[in-house]
Amino acid sequence: MGPALAHAGRGLKSSTALVAVAALGVTLSAVYATVSSTPMVALGMMAAGPCLAVGSSRPRAVAAIGAYALALTAWISTTQELWTTTVETRRLLLITGVTVLCVALARSRQVAERQAAKERARLEEIVRSSGDAIITCFLDGSITAWNPAAERIYGYTAQEAIGSSITIIGVTQDEIAVMARLVHQHRIEDFEVERRRKDGSPVPVSASVAGLRDSDNGVFEVCVTHRDLTAQRSMEARERLMSERSAQGERLESLGRLAGGVAHDFNNLLAIILNYTDFAIEQGAGEGSAQDDLNRVRGAADRARMLCRQLLIFARCEPTDAEPIDLNRILADSRDLLAPMLGEHIELTVHRAKEPLMVEAERTQLDQVLLNLIINARDAMPHGGAIAAQAGITEVDQDQPGIHPGIRPGSYVELLVRDTGEGIAPEVAAHIFEPFFTTKPKDRGTGLGLATVYGIVTEAGGGIGVDSELGVGTTFRLLFPVAAESATQIDAPVRARPPVAHGTHVLVVEDQEGVRDLVVRILKEHGYTVTAAADGSSALQEVEHKRFDLLLTDVVLPTMPGPTLAELIQESQPRLPALFMSGYAAGLLSAEHGVDREIELIQKPFTADELLDRVHHVLTAAAPETDRALSDLDGGAIRRR
């Protein structure tokens, strides 16, 4: 309202001056009439007083000037004995009429000016309260008006900006010239451009430019409107990030399902390879180099088994025994373990937090996370460098750009692994968490290291991101939810070797012939009586004529799922325990096949020891009387590794 008050002040001074001039004119006319030999002329001039006062737009002032003129005219006429003339009477009537007319005109002007003042005040309030910067300037770029929004967006106060050139916000002289030329022709609507704040930082704006025209339709000033697009650009970037994150999450989920399926097929094959290799080794099938060859096959099968486990971890369906554990312990133990593996040309530093960093995860998997990240950093520095692992507590109160998958606000344990290596190109970084994606030579990488890290972190409820610059280095940022309570170390009980079973009858249902023959052989060599079936229908036919002590079935069968088969058999043999086996992990079985996570499940590939232990456990847990019978059996068993 400051400009409106200033305008009102100027108007008040101008109107007062007009009233004073009118009063002075009447007074001078009266003086002249008293000394002049022709007073009639001077008295006639006094009628001009109210006319002069009309410009003040003050009706009362005009009426006062008219009354003043009438009073002086009457006084002069009386003193000079002019009342007898008809002309003098008419003159008094003229002054009265002119005064009434001028009062009406002044009133009309007053109403019009008040309305115009309200319009100006309203426009000024609109400009003042606008969220857009509104700037007016002369055609040469000199700023004449600067509203509060312009102060907020650009950082200059109105006092600093008015009188300065519009170039202070990044408008060039060429732009000023073009703007001055175009506004004579038309309004320039909504074009996006980057301007500059007082602190030098850029600000994106949507600009509109229009010319301010005078009564002759000529442009005398330019009005520029700028809308700050910073928040809009930030929102667009966030939406783009969320879209990319969602697309990546869907891609990784699809790859996870594929990985789980591949692992299932390999697990069936590995079960055969592992156990028949064990049979050959235990029976002394090879002597000398042949025995060494079998041991090499066994070692390769174990490595393949670990690769399948990594695939299942990535697919987030590998069963884990998560517990609260202090990440500081992982860092301390890993330093001594990993430092010798890096070589003298790479320096490893570990920064632990003073307070406990409790996360809910499996110890071996956290070891694997740190191992994979540090080995990956080492491979990125063939000529040497430095690796730093740092952990601490951080508070997340908003979405974290670059962290996949997205995480909720809260307290997190943050693990940073930095290297000074070659860096990762953006097009490569977009795929580094995908299984089998690698830039390493074929003999140096499987493409499962970072995919496994991703699976472990997401299974723990956290997120992972990477920040890299070519030629500078890479930082992996891992966020784990803070565990609610500290870990309690409980030593796992030593599993006793199961006794040999004499005649315990097991129904084995497995559609893969190689796996079925393998399971039958393991059980028979350990004293079990075994009946085998290739599918659910065949198994139901066997149940019609035989009684069984245990059902050992694959989960995914051609004609019916294993759990459905178990329910049908238990209708005729209610107390029959069931043990399920599958190359799929429990998580994937639950998600894809609707299988209850609480079922007794043994994961393929298993060794003979693992299968026999699990069969004995299920039998003794389900039938105490069977446990007592088994306890009387001979403890002699086939030799076990």
FIRO-253695 format. One record per residue (C-alpha): residue in one letter; x, y, z. Coordinates in steps of 0.5 Angstrom, whole numbers, plus 500, padded with zeros to 3 digits. Example, Ala and Ser with C-alpha at 12.3 -4.5 7.8 and 13.67 -1.06 7.14 Angstrom:
BEGIN
a525491516 s527498514 
//
This chain:
BEGIN
m500500500 g506505500 p506507493 a498508494 l499513500 a505516497 h500518491 a495520496 g500525499 r502528492 g494529491 l493532497 k498537496 s496539489 s489540491 t491544497 a495548492 l489549487 v485551493 a490556495 v491559488 a483560488 a482564494 l488568492 g485570486 v478572489 t482576494 l486580489 s480581485 a476584491 v482588492 y482591485 a475592485 t476597491 v481601488 s479600481 s475606477 t471600474 p470595480 m464591476 v470588472 a474586478 l467583481 g466579475 m473576475 m471573482 a467568479 a473564476 g475563484 p470557484 c472554477 l480554479 a478550486 v474545482 g481541480 s482540487 s476535487 r474537494 p467540494 r467543501 a473547499 v470549492 a463551496 a468555501 i471559495 g464560492 a462563499 y468567500 a467570493 l460572494 a461575501 l467579498 t462581492 a457583497 w461587501 i464591496 s457592493 t455595499 t461599501 q461602494 e453603493 l452598487 w446594489 t442599485 t444596479 t441590475 v448588473 e451587480 t445583482 r446578476 r453578478 l452575485 l447570482 l452568477 i457567482 t452563486 g450559480 v458558478 t459556485 v454550485 l456548478 c463547481 v461544487 a458538483 l464538478 a468537484 r464532487 s464528481 r472528480 q472526488 v468520486 a472518480 e479519484 r477515490 q474509485 a481510481 a485510488 k481503490 e483500483 r490502484 a490500491 r487493489 l492492483 e498494488 e496489493 i495483487 v502485485 r505485493 s501478494 s503475488 g507469488 d510470482 a516476481 i513482478 i518487475 t517493471 c523497467 f524502462 l525500455 d533500456 g532495462 s532500468 i528497474 t522501476 a518496480 w520490484 n515486488 p516482494 a516475490 a522478486 e525479493 r524472495 i526469488 y532473487 g535476494 y535483492 t531488496 a526493492 q531499494 e537495491 a533493485 i529499483 g534504479 s539498477 s539494470 i535488470 t542485468 i543484475 i538477474 g542475468 v538478463 t543480457 q543486453 d541483447 e535480451 i533487453 a534489446 v529484443 m524484449 a524492447 r522491440 l517485441 v513488446 h511493441 q508488437 h505482442 r505479449 i511474450 e507468454 d510463458 f517461456 e522458460 v529461462 e534460467 r536467471 r541468476 r540470484 k544475488 d548469491 g550467484 s546461484 p541459478 v534459478 p529456473 v523461471 s517461467 a517468464 s512472461 v513479458 a508485456 g508492454 l505498458 r502503454 d500510455 s494514452 d497514445 n498507445 g505507446 v509502450 f513506455 e515501460 v515493460 c512488465 v516482466 t513476470 h517470473 r515464476 d520460480 l520453477 t525450482 a520446486 q516444480 r523441477 s525438484 m518434484 e519432476 a526430478 r523426484 e517423480 r522421475 l527418480 m521414483 s519412476 e526409474 r526406481 s520402480 a522400473 q529398476 g525394482 e520391477 r526389473 l530386479 e524382481 s523379474 l530377474 g530374481 r524370479 l528367473 a534366478 g530362483 g527358477 v534357474 a537355481 h531350482 d533346476 f541346478 n539344485 n536338482 l542336478 l547338483 a544333488 i545328484 i552330482 l554331489 n551325492 y554320487 t561323487 d560322495 f558315493 a564314489 i569317493 e567313499 q567306496 g574308493 a572307486 g578311484 e585310486 g591315485 s589320480 a582318479 q581319486 d584326486 d579327480 l573325484 n575330489 r576336484 v569334482 r566334489 g569341490 a567344483 a560341485 d560345492 r562351488 a556351484 r552349490 m554356493 l553360486 c546357486 r545359494 q547366491 l542366486 l537365491 i539370496 f539375490 a532372489 r530374496 c528367497 e534363501 p532362508 t536366513 d537365520 a537373522 e539375529 p541382531 i548383530 d553389531 l556391525 n562394528 r564387530 i563385522 l568391520 a573389526 d574382524 s574383516 r580388517 d584382519 l581377514 l581382508 a587386508 p592380506 m588379500 l588386497 g596386497 e601392499 h599396493 i592398496 e591401503 l585399507 t582403513 v576401517 h572407521 r568404527 a563407531 k563408538 e556406539 p553399537 l551398530 m545393531 v542390525 e538384524 a541380519 e545373518 r553374520 t555370514 q551374510 l554381512 d561378512 q559376504 v557383503 l563386506 l567381502 n564382496 l564390496 i572390498 i574385493 n570389488 a573395490 r580392489 d579390482 a577397480 m584399482 p589395479 h595400480 g593401487 g589406491 a585406498 i579403500 a575406506 a569402510 q566407515 a559405519 g555409523 i548411525 t544416520 e537419521 v533418514 d527423514 q525423507 d526419500 q533418499 p535419491 g539413488 i537408494 h534402491 p529400493 g526405497 i526406504 r522409510 p524414514 g527412521 s534410524 y539406520 v545403520 e549406514 l555403511 l560406506 v565403502 r569408498 d575407493 t579411489 g579406483 e577408476 g570409477 i563406474 a560409468 p553411469 e550406463 v554401467 a552403474 a544402472 h545395471 i551393476 f546390481 e543385476 p545378476 f550375471 f552383469 t559384470 t565388466 k570384469 p574378464 k570372464 d575368468 r575374474 g567375475 t561371475 g556377475 l553375482 g557379487 l553385487 a547382486 t548378492 v549384496 y543387493 g539381495 i542381502 v541388504 t534388501 e532382505 a534385511 g529391510 g534396507 g537399501 i543400497 g546406492 v552407488 d555414487 s561414482 e565419478 l570416472 g577417474 v575419482 g572413485 t566409487 t562410494 f557404495 r552406501 l548401505 l542403509 f540397514 p534398519 v537399526 a535392530 a531393536 e535389541 s542387542 a544380539 t545374544 q550369542 i547362543 d552356541 a548351536 p547344539 v552339536 r547334532 a548327534 r549322528 p542319527 p541311528 v540306522 a533305521 h531298521 g525297516 t522304517 h517305511 v518311507 l514313501 v518317496 v515321491 e519325486 d518326479 q525327477 e528320476 g535321477 v533325484 r528319486 d533314485 l538318489 v534319495 v532311495 r539309495 i541314501 l535311505 k536304503 e543304505 h541307512 g536301513 y530304511 t524300507 v523305501 t517305496 a518310490 a513314486 a514318480 d507323481 g501324486 s497319483 s502313483 a503315490 l495314492 q495308489 e501305493 v497308500 e491304498 h495297500 k501299504 r502303511 f508308511 d512311517 l514318513 l512321506 l518324503 t515328497 d517334492 v513340493 v512341485 l509335482 p506334475 t499332477 m498335484 p503339489 g506335494 p502339500 t496337497 l498330496 a500330503 e493332505 l490326501 i494321504 q493323511 e486322510 s487315511 q493315515 p492321520 r498321524 l503320518 p509325518 a511329511 l517332509 f518336503 m524337498 s525342493 g530346489 y526352490 a527356497 a521357502 g520364500 l519363493 l515357494 s510361498 a510367493 e509363487 h506356489 g502358496 v506353500 d505354507 r512357510 e511352516 i512346513 e518341514 l522343508 i529340506 q533344501 k536341494 p541340493 f542336500 t548331502 a546324504 d548326511 e543332511 l537328508 l538323514 d539328519 r532331517 v528325516 h530322523 h528329526 v521329523 l520322525 t522323532 a518329533 a512327530 a512320533 p515319540 e513312540 t517311533 d523315537 r523310542 a523304537 l529307533 s533308540 d533301541 l536300534 d543298532 g547304532 g552302526 a551306520 i554307513 r560311513 r559318513 r563325511 
//
